[in-house]
Amino acid sequence: MDAFTNLVMGFQIALSPYNLTIATAGIILGTIIGVLPGLGGANGVAILLPVTFVMPHTSGIILLSCIYWGALFGGAITSILFNIPGEPWSVATTFDGHPMAKQGLGGQALTAAFMSSFIGAAFAIILVTFFAPLIAEFSLHFGPPEFLGIQLLTFSAFVGLGGASPTKTIASILVGFILGAVGMDIISGQLRLTFGTVELMRGFSFVVAVIGLFGIGEIFLTVEEGLEFRGAQTALSWRVVLETLRALPAYWKTFVRSALIGSWMGIKPGGATPASFMSYGIAQKFSKTPEKFGTGVLEGVLAPETAAHAAGVSALLPMITLGIPGSPTAAVMLGGLLIWGLQPGPMLFKERPDFVWGLIASMYTGNVIGVLIVLLFVPAFAAILRMPFAILIPVIVYVCAIGAYAVNTSTMDIWYMLIFGVVGYFCKKLDYPIAPMVLALVLGDMAESALRQSLIMSQGSPLIFVTRPISAVLVILSLGLFVSPGIQTLLRRWRQGAARQLEARTEL
Amino acid sequence: MRQADIVFALCLLVLAGLVAWESLALNIGWGINGPEGGFFPFWLAVGLGLCSLVILGQAVWHAAPALHKPLVAPGGWGPLLTVAIPAIAMVALSECIGLYPATALYLAFYMRWVGRHRWPLVLAVSIGLPLGSYFLFDKWFMIPMPKGLWGEHLGL
């Protein structure tokens, strides 16, 4: 019941006219950002981070999280109407969403996508409401070794579940940590890795890295492919919306399944994308007409959207309770918290309940506002993509430059942004995953101080990570994830070998 | 793409070497406050060095089939450079004349010569957008954008 009284307090904050205005602005900006190529949740939040410096912290986080929700909605619009997934987790939405739009059922697909996003989010929000205080309470017992264990688990999840080459994933993570180590050493105050230059003394801002790697890099990819946005026309009439809404309750099983998958996967880093694919696959498996998937069935839109939104929301759960972000966007928000001088993690619940519960309550209000706004203004958002490319691209570059400059008001950062853009382009091309690099850059200082404090506690013995029960479990789990890609390849080879032997035998 | 993969891995190797070198200068051992400043970056660099060697080895001896595609799609360099060069020029210009005037020129250039839009539209966007963002950021959010070396003389 404690959660309930806290939630009421949170609603008093989130429902204040100022915060409602902020939330609405965040949703609109977020949806625009989600629709634009090259701008997604992570760099949208990064670009607008400096704007929050003039706001109260709670309003700041409400703005950032609403941009995130908006970007999730925006991703669905481009996937369905233009067959362009704005974010990796909307890829699965294009499978059935775009065929529907081509058949003139774009309105139905969009309504279903928005409603299922809303349902998925609502499910995960309720989960966050009740689990966040419990996890925070539990993690109060955590010391530096446990926090390092959780970080290890986070990064090994990228290696084990990320899908990219494990060596390249580890290399990305290490590069992120190295970039994070540049500048002042948080413990001794020494300057590190500056190579004697003044420019490197401040270190690399994760905001600049995110804007460059995701934003500019993405633009390079888009223009190289020479994408042209020729979308299906849509007019979302109220009749279509109401008809679709009436059809939705029949799919309640899909909703429950997908929301569960999404919430569970979202807690793990990088979980939204596998969650959406998994949910699509499972919906297909359970469907009475699996062969129709991919030709434009409503269920094929519902399943991935519900899961992706549930995962997007539940990614915030480890961020506020443990200080470990579950997605790149959550990582940028976490970085924002650190800039504001707030330490995410269990103590935040004790010290700033207004902040935590304001954020949780704003998830409810933000998603209600979000679904209303996108339903009302789909044509306006879709029109953004019909803008000529020669206007869109310089405008996006300009917006990115403003965001990169504004964090530290340094023109050097705009140059870094361009360099990160080029690096990001090559990383994408060569299959080095970017998300773990960004996460490592944000978490670098925390990971390092956890490591060094643990070693101080144990007077230099690394055994401390396995002698404490919780950290031992975490370390074993992460080792398991680390080696899982290797084991999978071995298993596959073994199976292929067995199959070949079988073939050889049958040939005899 | 295989060559690019090898070059990129070599860059990572060089980076690892540089970082390890810098960390050694900071001491990587045990000091009065526990592990010293160079400890963490040094081991990161060692890990990165190992990873880049593995990646190099894979690219040289076991190149995955995907690596045999060209790095940049055929005909991709043109559009890439038309985005990259004006963007670099814009940042360089904003060091001199400030971000807003540089953006106005950048937008105008891009819309007129790349997009071949009509002059009225070009002028409207390239003047309107920087002007609007000037009021938004400099006036409303109080985040002054770079004015460049000559910006003060322009009276912004």
Interface residues (C-beta under 8 A of the other chain):
Chain A: P50 V51 F53 V54 S165 T167 K168 I170 A171 L174 V175 F177 I178 A181 D185 I187 S188 Q190 R192 L193 F195 I216 I219 F220 V223 E224 E225 G226 P388 F389 A390 I391 I393 P394 V395 V397 Y398 A401 I402 Y405 A406 T409 T411 I414 W415 L418 V422 F426 K429 L430 D431 Y432 E448 L451 R452 Q453 L455 I456 G460
Chain B: M1 A4 D5 F8 L12 L15 L18 V19 E22 S23 L26 W30 G31 N33 G34 P35 E36 G37 G38 F39 F40 P41 L44 A45 G47 L48 C51 S52 V54 I55 Q58 A66 L71 V72 A73 G75 G76 P79 L80 T82 V83 A84 P86 A87 I88 M90 V91 S94 E95 L99 T103 Y106 L107 Y110 M111 V114 G115 R116 H117 V125 L129 P130 S133 F137 F141 M142 I143 P144 M145 P146
